[in-house]
């Protein structure tokens, strides 16, 4: 099979592979276990840089360990703070920003992203993108906070001006309620 239609996180990965190039500045707004940050560090090359955010110090440590094991730590700067602080921390426009909302895989499921801070982070992300830059957001509505984020994200992205942004929503219609969705937004 030449192409396989896969989950939300695989669409986000395909988009970042098509979008991110050597020398780009990018942000992983929700580090988690560092898988997206590692992929980004490989894509930006020696001249690019990955900034990462997570409220859980354990997530930052897991991500940093992954970078060091791959020899890519010089391309990364990680912060143990919420993604709603990215604009205070990262200067200049960025090419790509990714979010994987929800909780840290393998971590405490009572610690999740919440719409209040996610909405602030998304507004900042849209402001920070270069023209042609891309934002990917994977939403996991299988828990209460995730269901709220999904409802609010649909409204938030639906209100974006089409003259400024293109917005795509991927949902698997036959996956059942609570299945992950991916949103891809490109700045005009």
Secondary structure, 3 states (H helix, E strand, C coil): CCCCCCCHHHHHHHHHHHHCCCCCEEEECCCCCCHHHHHHHHHHCCCCEEEEECCCHHHHHHHHHHHHHHCCHHHEEEECCCHHHHHHHCCCCEEEEEEECCECCCCCCCCECCHHHHHHHHHHHHHHEEEEEEEEEEECCCCHHHHHHHHHHHHHHHCCCCCCEEEEEEECCCCCCCCCEEEEEEEC
